[in-house]
Amino acid sequence: MKKMSLRARVLTGAVAAAALGAGTFGAVSANASAPAAESLAAVGADTANGNLQQSTHLTVAAATKAAQATLDAAEKANQRVTVAVVDRNGNTIVTLRGDGAGPQSYESAEKKAFTAVSWNAPTSELVKRLEQAPNLKDIPGTLFLGGGAPVQVKGAPIAGIGVAGAPSGAQDEEFARAGVAALAR
C-alpha cells in the first residue's frame, strides 16, 4: 500500500468531514418539522400574553361575491362600472370591470376601496374632511370621491369596496353598499 502525502490526507479528511456534516445537516433538516407541536404551544402562550393579534380577512370567494353583487346593482341601474375589493392592508383581492366601463374606472375603483378601508369610512364622508384637512388628498394611493365603502366586523375595517364609472360618486357608493350588504346575507 502506497503511503499518502500530507496534502492527500488533509484533502481526504476534509471530504470525509464535509460528507459527515452534510449527512448531519440532512438529518436535522428532515426533522425540522418535528417540533411543530412545541411551536404551536409557544404561539398559544404568546396569544395569551398579548404578543400576537388575530385579524379577520375576507376570503377570495367572499370578495368575489361582494364584487359581483356590486356589479349586478350597477348593471340593474344601467351603469357601466368597475368594482374593486381590497383587504385590510389595501391589497386588491378582486377587481371586476363591467362591460363598457371606462379605462379610468379601474384605478379609481381601487383607490376608492383603499381610501375607504384606510379610514374606515365611506369616501363620501371623507370628502367632507378635506375642508378641514386639504392635505389628505396628497396621501399616495387615495382618492377622495364618493364611491368607496368599508367592510367592517365589530366596527373594525377588514376590507374596502370601491366603485367607479357611474355619473356620480353618490351612485358609485350606492353600488358599493350593495356589495357590503351582500356579505351580510
N, C-alpha and C positions, 0 to 999 in steps of 0.2 A: 504494500500500500504506500502510495506516494504521500509525503508529508506536505500539508497545506501551508502556504505562506501566511504571514500575519495578516496581510491585506485580505486574503481569501477567507480567513477565519472571521475577521470583523464583518465582512460582507455577508457571510453565511449567518452569523449571529444576528445581524440587523434584519435580514429577511425572515428569520425564524421569529424574532420579536414582533415584526410587523404582522406576520400571519397570526400569531397568538393574540395580538392586540385587536386585529380585525375580527377574529372569532369572538373575543370577549365583547367587543362593541356590538356585534350582531346579536349576541345573546341578550345583552342589555336592551338593545333596541326592540327586539322581539317581545320582551317582557314589559315594555314601557306602558302598555295599556293595562297591565295587571292591577296597579294601584288605583284604578278608576273609582272604586267604591270609597277609598280613603279621600280622594279628591272631592267627590260629591258630599261626603260628610263635612269636609272643610268648607265647601260652599254653603252648606246648610248652616254651619256655625257663623259664617260671615253675614248671611242674611239676618240671622238673629241678632247680630251685633250692629246691624245697620250699615255695613260696609258695601252692600250691594243694593241696587234698587231695581225692582221689576217694572216693566213698562208694557203697555198694550199696543199692539200693532194690527193694522188691517191685513188680512190675507190678500193674495192676488185675486182670489175668487170674489171676496167682498168688495174690493176696489173696482173690479170689473162690473159687478152688479150695480154699484153706485153710479159708475160712469155710464153704463147702458141706460139706467133709469133717467139719468140727466139728459142724455141724448134723446131718449124717447119723448121726454117732456118738451124739448125744443122742437123736435120734428112734428109733434102734435100741434104746436103753435106755428108751424111752417117756417121755422128759423133754422138757418144753417150755421152750426156752431162746432167748436172744438171743446172737448172736456178733458181736463187733466186731474188726476188724483195723485197727491203726494203723501208721503209718510210724515211722521212727526219731525223728522230731520230735514224735510223739504226735498227728499229724493223722489223722483217720479216713479210711481208704481205702475200706472197705466194711463195712456192717452188715447182717446178716440176722436178722430177727426171726421165729422159728419160730411156727407156728400155735399159738395159745393161750398164748404166753409172756406173763408178767405185765408190766404197764406199767412197773414199776420196773427191769425187766431191761435195758432199752435203755441207760439212763445207767450202770448198774452195769457192764455189759459193756465199755463204752468206757473207764470209769475203771480197770477191772482191766487192760485191754490197755495203757493209758497207764502204769500203775504198773509192769507187767512190763517194758516196754521202757525205762523211765526208769532202773530199777535193774539191768537185765539179769539178772533172776532171776524164778523163779516166785513168784507172790504168796503162796503158802503158806509159802515160806521167809521172805518179808518180814514176815509176821505175827509170826514169832518175834523179829525185830529190834525190834519195838515194845516188848518187855520192857526192852531197854537204852536205847531212844530213843523214848519215847512221843510226842514232838512230831512224829515223822514223819507221823503221821496228819493233822496240820494243814496239810500241803502241799496247796495247791489242785489239784483235778483227780485226786487219788489215791484209791485205795480198797484198804485192806489187808485183803482177804479172799481166800481161795483161789479160783482160777478164772482167773488170768492166767498166760500163758506167753510168754517171749520167743522170737523167731525170731532165730537167730544165723548169721553167716557168719564162719568163722575166729575164733569166740569173741566177736565184736563184735555187738551188737544192731542189727538192721536193721528189726525190726517187733515188734509185740506182738499176741497174740490173747487176747481176754477173753471169758469166758462167764459168763452169769448166768441163774438161773432154776431150776436143779436144787435138790434138797433140801439139798445140802451143797456147800461150796466145794471139797472134795476131788473130788466128782463133776464139778463145773464144770471143774476143772483137768484132769481126765482127758480130757474132751472137747476142751479147748484143745490138749492134747498130741497128740490125733489130727489136729488141723489142722496142727500143726507137722510131724508125720510125713508128712502128705500132700505137703508141699513137697519132701521128700527123694525122692519117687518120680518 
